[in-house]
Amino acid sequence: MAQIRIENVRKEFGDFTAVQSSSFTIEDGEFFMLLGPSGCGKTTTLRMMAGLELPTSGQIYIDGEEVSQKPASQRDIAFVFQMFALYPHMNVGKNISYPLRCQGVSKSEVKRRVAEVARILAIEDILDRPVGGLSGGDRQRVALGRAIVREPKAFFMDEPLGALDAEFREHMSQELRALHDRMGATTVYVTHDQLEAMQMGDKIVVMNHGVVEQFGVPQAIYDWPATKFVAEFIGSPSMNFLNFHAMVGKGMTSVSLSGTEFTVPEMREGANGDLIFGIRPEHIHLDDASSYKGLVIATEYLGTTQIVTFETPNGALKARLASSESITVGSQIGLTFDQRTITIFVAETGRALLSAGNEGALRNG
């Protein structure tokens, strides 16, 4: 397997810039997620790594070799598409073995590798079946098998579970992660589903409008979002944002919301003007003694928890509370926040003003 390094990669289609000077490193054996909304540049980035698109500028290294201008056939990678792309006139075994037969691999070696892949994917009993009558999950396994049998340096997957229904998609995501762990493969996986990325990935790149907004391990991205976009895109419900106007300086550890002082992580830089106070729903607590009040305007029962929506002097927010908490719509309730989890953003740019000690978590995991 291999390390993959992206350095200042840019892709333009005429006047449109799909990817803007992206840089990050995927370590050997990592399960790496490219995450973002439709049109953010994640699939274009993956296709450039695979050689299906050539970058306008920048360098791509696979296993130490610069490959940015080489076609896919010279990169020793395997690509798994969302729509499987199986050959309907071939049975399962022939679909899996096709790349090896094209390479002129001996019949005995083809037979050995296909049998090994079938064992890993638990599809030994369907090798002689036509692919047309298979379930979506089995067809996905065949597509994975065709990629695995080549024993490439890296696997690239473009939303491979997107065509499956929600329940089976969750099951297959667990299988795919388990398969990765058994093989120790370097895997790059594109998805728009933030839950899928958080559950499966060792590292995540979050992209928006062709820009890498943040790169790091899932927990660091969730706990210390580098930008308001990341904070909003990751999490369900997403982070709450309360607007306020203030001047804050480097090293400050508190801010005032409508006259109530809150301790926050140390600022790594100062800002003056419109700011945003960010807090995740699970880090909001009820406190009758707090002078900061919220008006309950809605509740959503979710079994063990409930989502309660408050109207505050600085805007609406959602709190994830235990279902045992007795909440009445229309009541005024005091609110407190876990101070370690508060993030302050600059309204104009969306960047986070966090402590210097969290800089590494924000950018590199």
C-alpha positions as CSV (number, residue, x, y, z in Angstrom):
1,M,0.0,0.0,0.0
2,A,1.1,3.6,-0.2
3,Q,1.2,7.2,1.2
4,I,-0.6,9.7,-1.0
5,R,0.4,13.4,-0.9
6,I,-1.4,16.3,-2.5
7,E,0.5,19.5,-2.9
8,N,-1.3,22.7,-4.1
9,V,-3.5,20.9,-6.5
10,R,-5.8,23.1,-8.6
11,K,-8.4,22.1,-11.2
12,E,-10.0,24.5,-13.6
13,F,-12.7,23.8,-16.2
14,G,-12.6,26.9,-18.4
15,D,-13.5,29.9,-16.2
16,F,-14.7,27.6,-13.3
17,T,-12.3,26.6,-10.6
18,A,-13.4,23.2,-9.2
19,V,-10.5,22.7,-6.7
20,Q,-8.5,25.6,-5.3
21,S,-4.8,24.8,-4.3
22,S,-5.6,21.8,-2.0
23,S,-2.8,20.2,0.1
24,F,-3.0,17.2,2.4
25,T,-1.4,13.9,3.1
26,I,-3.0,10.4,3.3
27,E,-0.8,8.1,5.3
28,D,-0.1,4.5,4.3
29,G,-3.0,2.3,5.4
30,E,-5.4,5.1,6.4
31,F,-9.1,5.1,5.6
32,F,-9.4,8.6,4.4
33,M,-12.7,10.5,3.8
34,L,-13.3,13.3,1.3
35,L,-16.4,15.0,2.7
36,G,-18.6,17.9,1.6
37,P,-21.8,18.9,-0.1
38,S,-22.5,18.4,-3.8
39,G,-20.3,20.5,-6.0
40,C,-17.6,21.1,-3.4
41,G,-14.8,19.5,-5.4
42,K,-14.4,16.2,-3.5
43,T,-15.1,13.9,-6.5
44,T,-12.9,16.0,-8.8
45,T,-10.1,15.7,-6.2
46,L,-10.5,12.0,-6.1
47,R,-10.5,11.7,-9.9
48,M,-7.3,13.7,-10.1
49,M,-5.7,11.3,-7.6
50,A,-6.9,8.4,-9.7
51,G,-5.7,9.9,-13.0
52,L,-9.2,10.2,-14.5
53,E,-8.7,14.0,-14.5
54,L,-5.3,15.8,-14.8
55,P,-4.7,18.8,-12.5
56,T,-4.3,22.3,-13.9
57,S,-1.4,22.8,-11.5
58,G,0.1,21.1,-8.4
59,Q,1.6,17.8,-7.6
60,I,0.2,14.3,-6.7
61,Y,2.5,11.7,-5.1
62,I,1.6,8.0,-4.7
63,D,4.1,5.9,-2.8
64,G,6.7,8.7,-3.3
65,E,6.3,8.9,-7.1
66,E,5.0,12.1,-8.7
67,V,2.0,11.0,-10.9
68,S,0.1,14.2,-11.5
69,Q,0.3,14.0,-15.3
70,K,0.2,10.2,-15.6
71,P,-3.0,8.4,-16.7
72,A,-4.9,6.1,-14.4
73,S,-3.4,3.0,-16.1
74,Q,0.1,4.0,-14.8
75,R,-0.8,4.7,-11.1
76,D,-1.5,1.2,-9.8
77,I,-4.8,2.1,-8.1
78,A,-8.3,0.6,-8.1
79,F,-11.5,2.7,-8.4
80,V,-14.9,1.7,-7.1
81,F,-17.8,3.7,-8.5
82,Q,-21.3,4.3,-7.0
83,M,-23.1,2.5,-9.8
84,F,-20.9,-0.7,-9.6
85,A,-20.1,-0.7,-13.4
86,L,-20.2,-4.5,-13.7
87,Y,-20.1,-6.4,-17.0
88,P,-23.7,-7.8,-17.4
89,H,-22.7,-10.6,-19.8
90,M,-20.2,-12.1,-17.3
91,N,-20.8,-14.0,-14.1
92,V,-19.5,-13.0,-10.7
93,G,-16.2,-14.9,-11.0
94,K,-15.4,-13.5,-14.5
95,N,-16.3,-9.9,-13.4
96,I,-13.8,-10.2,-10.5
97,S,-11.1,-11.9,-12.6
98,Y,-11.4,-9.5,-15.6
99,P,-8.6,-7.1,-14.6
100,L,-6.2,-10.0,-14.0
101,R,-7.0,-11.6,-17.4
102,C,-6.4,-8.2,-19.1
103,Q,-3.0,-8.1,-17.5
104,G,-2.1,-11.6,-18.7
105,V,-1.9,-13.1,-15.2
106,S,-1.6,-16.9,-15.3
107,K,-4.8,-19.0,-15.0
108,S,-3.6,-20.6,-11.7
109,E,-2.8,-17.2,-10.2
110,V,-6.2,-15.8,-11.3
111,K,-8.0,-18.8,-9.8
112,R,-6.1,-18.3,-6.5
113,R,-6.7,-14.6,-6.2
114,V,-10.4,-14.8,-7.1
115,A,-10.9,-17.6,-4.5
116,E,-9.1,-15.5,-1.9
117,V,-11.2,-12.4,-2.6
118,A,-14.4,-14.4,-2.7
119,R,-13.5,-15.8,0.8
120,I,-12.8,-12.3,2.2
121,L,-16.1,-10.9,0.8
122,A,-18.1,-14.1,1.7
123,I,-19.3,-14.6,-1.9
124,E,-17.9,-18.0,-2.7
125,D,-21.4,-19.4,-3.3
126,I,-22.3,-16.9,-6.0
127,L,-19.2,-17.0,-8.2
128,D,-21.0,-18.8,-11.0
129,R,-24.1,-16.6,-10.9
130,P,-24.9,-13.8,-13.4
131,V,-24.6,-10.4,-11.9
132,G,-27.9,-9.2,-13.3
133,G,-30.0,-11.1,-10.6
134,L,-27.9,-10.0,-7.6
135,S,-29.0,-7.8,-4.8
136,G,-27.5,-4.3,-4.5
137,G,-25.3,-5.4,-1.6
138,D,-23.9,-8.5,-3.5
139,R,-23.3,-6.3,-6.6
140,Q,-21.3,-3.9,-4.4
141,R,-19.3,-6.8,-3.1
142,V,-18.5,-7.9,-6.6
143,A,-17.4,-4.4,-7.5
144,L,-15.2,-4.4,-4.4
145,G,-13.8,-7.8,-5.3
146,R,-12.8,-6.6,-8.8
147,A,-10.8,-3.8,-7.2
148,I,-9.3,-5.9,-4.4
149,V,-8.1,-8.7,-6.7
150,R,-5.6,-6.4,-8.4
151,E,-3.8,-5.8,-5.1
152,P,-3.2,-2.1,-6.0
153,K,-1.3,0.5,-4.0
154,A,-4.5,2.3,-3.1
155,F,-8.3,2.0,-3.4
156,F,-10.4,5.0,-4.5
157,M,-14.1,4.9,-3.8
158,D,-16.7,7.5,-5.1
159,E,-19.8,7.2,-2.9
160,P,-19.8,3.3,-3.3
161,L,-22.8,2.9,-1.0
162,G,-24.9,5.7,-2.4
163,A,-27.2,3.4,-4.4
164,L,-28.2,1.3,-1.4
165,D,-31.1,1.9,1.0
166,A,-30.4,3.4,4.3
167,E,-30.5,0.3,6.5
168,F,-28.4,-1.8,4.2
169,R,-26.0,1.1,3.6
170,E,-25.2,1.2,7.3
171,H,-24.6,-2.5,7.3
172,M,-22.3,-2.3,4.3
173,S,-20.4,0.6,5.8
174,Q,-19.5,-1.5,8.8
175,E,-18.5,-4.4,6.5
176,L,-16.4,-2.0,4.4
177,R,-14.5,-0.6,7.4
178,A,-13.9,-4.2,8.7
179,L,-12.6,-5.2,5.3
180,H,-10.2,-2.2,5.3
181,D,-8.9,-3.1,8.8
182,R,-8.3,-6.7,7.7
183,M,-6.4,-5.7,4.5
184,G,-4.5,-2.7,5.9
185,A,-5.2,-0.9,2.6
186,T,-4.8,2.8,1.8
187,T,-8.4,3.8,1.0
188,V,-9.7,7.2,-0.1
189,Y,-13.5,7.5,0.1
190,V,-15.8,10.3,-1.2
191,T,-19.1,10.9,0.6
192,H,-21.5,13.8,1.3
193,D,-22.8,12.0,4.4
194,Q,-21.1,13.4,7.5
195,L,-22.3,10.5,9.7
196,E,-20.7,8.0,7.3
197,A,-17.4,10.0,7.3
198,M,-17.3,10.2,11.1
199,Q,-18.1,6.5,11.6
200,M,-15.7,5.1,9.0
201,G,-12.8,7.6,8.6
202,D,-9.4,7.7,10.3
203,K,-8.9,11.2,8.8
204,I,-11.4,13.6,7.1
205,V,-10.9,16.4,4.7
206,V,-13.9,18.7,4.7
207,M,-14.3,20.7,1.4
208,N,-16.5,23.5,0.3
209,H,-16.5,25.5,-3.0
210,G,-13.3,23.7,-4.0
211,V,-11.5,24.7,-0.8
212,V,-10.2,22.4,2.0
213,E,-11.9,23.9,5.0
214,Q,-10.4,21.5,7.5
215,F,-8.2,18.4,7.7
216,G,-7.9,16.1,10.7
217,V,-9.2,13.2,12.8
218,P,-13.0,13.0,13.2
219,Q,-13.1,14.0,16.9
220,A,-10.9,17.1,16.4
221,I,-13.0,18.2,13.5
222,Y,-16.2,17.8,15.6
223,D,-14.8,19.3,18.8
224,W,-12.7,22.1,17.2
225,P,-14.2,23.2,13.9
226,A,-11.8,25.5,12.0
227,T,-14.7,27.4,10.3
228,K,-18.4,28.1,10.7
229,F,-19.1,25.9,7.6
230,V,-17.4,22.9,9.2
231,A,-19.3,23.5,12.5
232,E,-22.6,23.7,10.6
233,F,-21.9,20.7,8.3
234,I,-20.7,18.3,10.9
235,G,-23.2,17.2,13.6
236,S,-27.0,16.5,13.7
237,P,-28.4,18.9,14.9
238,S,-25.5,21.1,13.8
239,M,-23.7,23.5,16.1
240,N,-25.8,26.5,17.4
241,F,-24.7,30.0,16.4
242,L,-25.5,33.0,18.6
243,N,-24.7,36.5,17.2
244,F,-23.0,39.2,19.3
245,H,-20.9,42.3,18.8
246,A,-17.6,42.7,20.7
247,M,-13.9,43.4,20.7
248,V,-11.8,40.4,21.7
249,G,-8.1,40.2,22.1
250,K,-5.5,37.4,21.8
251,G,-5.4,35.4,25.0
252,M,-8.9,36.4,26.2
253,T,-10.8,33.7,27.9
254,S,-14.3,35.2,28.3
255,V,-17.0,36.9,26.3
256,S,-20.3,38.6,27.2
257,L,-23.7,37.6,25.7
258,S,-26.4,40.1,26.5
259,G,-24.8,41.0,29.8
260,T,-24.0,37.4,30.9
261,E,-20.3,36.5,31.0
262,F,-19.2,33.2,29.7
263,T,-15.7,31.5,30.0
264,V,-14.4,30.3,26.6
265,P,-11.2,28.7,25.4
266,E,-8.3,31.1,25.0
267,M,-8.3,33.1,21.8
268,R,-5.4,32.6,19.4
269,E,-6.0,36.0,17.8
270,G,-8.1,39.1,18.3
271,A,-11.1,40.4,16.4
272,N,-13.4,43.4,16.5
273,G,-17.0,43.6,15.4
274,D,-19.6,41.0,14.6
275,L,-18.8,37.6,16.2
276,I,-20.6,34.3,16.5
277,F,-20.8,32.2,19.7
278,G,-20.8,28.5,18.7
279,I,-22.0,25.7,21.0
280,R,-23.1,22.1,20.2
281,P,-26.6,21.0,21.4
282,E,-25.3,18.3,23.8
283,H,-23.1,20.9,25.6
284,I,-26.1,23.1,26.7
285,H,-27.5,22.6,30.2
286,L,-30.4,23.9,32.3
287,D,-29.6,26.1,35.3
288,D,-32.2,28.0,37.2
289,A,-29.4,30.2,38.7
290,S,-28.2,31.4,35.3
291,S,-29.0,34.9,34.3
292,Y,-28.9,33.9,30.6
293,K,-32.5,32.8,29.8
294,G,-34.1,31.0,26.9
295,L,-37.8,30.8,25.9
296,V,-38.8,27.2,25.0
297,I,-40.5,27.3,21.6
298,A,-40.5,23.6,20.6
299,T,-39.6,20.1,21.8
300,E,-38.8,17.0,19.8
301,Y,-39.0,13.6,21.5
302,L,-36.2,11.2,20.3
303,G,-36.5,8.3,22.8
304,T,-33.7,8.6,25.4
305,T,-33.1,12.3,24.5
306,Q,-35.2,15.3,23.3
307,I,-34.3,18.3,21.2
308,V,-35.5,21.5,22.8
309,T,-35.5,24.7,20.8
310,F,-35.0,28.0,22.7
311,E,-35.3,31.6,21.6
312,T,-32.5,33.7,23.3
313,P,-31.5,37.3,23.1
314,N,-28.8,36.4,20.6
315,G,-30.9,34.0,18.4
316,A,-32.4,30.5,18.4
317,L,-30.6,27.4,19.7
318,K,-31.3,23.7,20.0
319,A,-30.3,21.7,23.1
320,R,-30.0,17.9,23.3
321,L,-31.4,17.0,26.7
322,A,-32.4,13.9,28.5
323,S,-36.0,12.9,27.9
324,S,-36.5,12.8,31.7
325,E,-36.2,16.6,31.8
326,S,-39.6,18.2,32.2
327,I,-39.8,21.0,29.6
328,T,-42.9,23.1,29.0
329,V,-43.3,25.1,25.8
330,G,-43.5,28.8,26.6
331,S,-41.4,28.7,29.8
332,Q,-38.3,30.7,30.4
333,I,-35.3,28.6,31.5
334,G,-31.8,29.5,32.6
335,L,-29.0,28.1,30.3
336,T,-25.3,27.3,30.8
337,F,-22.7,26.0,28.4
338,D,-19.7,23.6,28.7
339,Q,-17.0,26.3,28.5
340,R,-14.3,23.9,27.0
341,T,-16.6,23.3,24.0
342,I,-17.4,26.9,23.0
343,T,-16.1,28.2,19.7
344,I,-16.0,31.9,18.7
345,F,-16.2,32.7,14.9
346,V,-15.6,35.9,13.0
347,A,-18.9,36.6,11.3
348,E,-17.4,38.1,8.2
349,T,-14.9,35.3,7.4
350,G,-16.4,32.4,9.3
351,R,-12.9,31.5,10.8
352,A,-12.7,30.2,14.4
353,L,-10.8,32.2,17.1
354,L,-9.5,29.3,19.2
355,S,-6.5,28.9,21.4
356,A,-3.0,28.4,19.9
357,G,-2.9,25.0,21.6
358,N,-5.7,23.7,19.4
359,E,-4.1,24.9,16.1
360,G,-2.8,21.4,15.3
361,A,-6.2,19.8,15.9
362,L,-7.8,22.4,13.6
363,R,-5.6,21.9,10.6
364,N,-3.8,18.5,10.7
365,G,-5.5,16.3,13.2
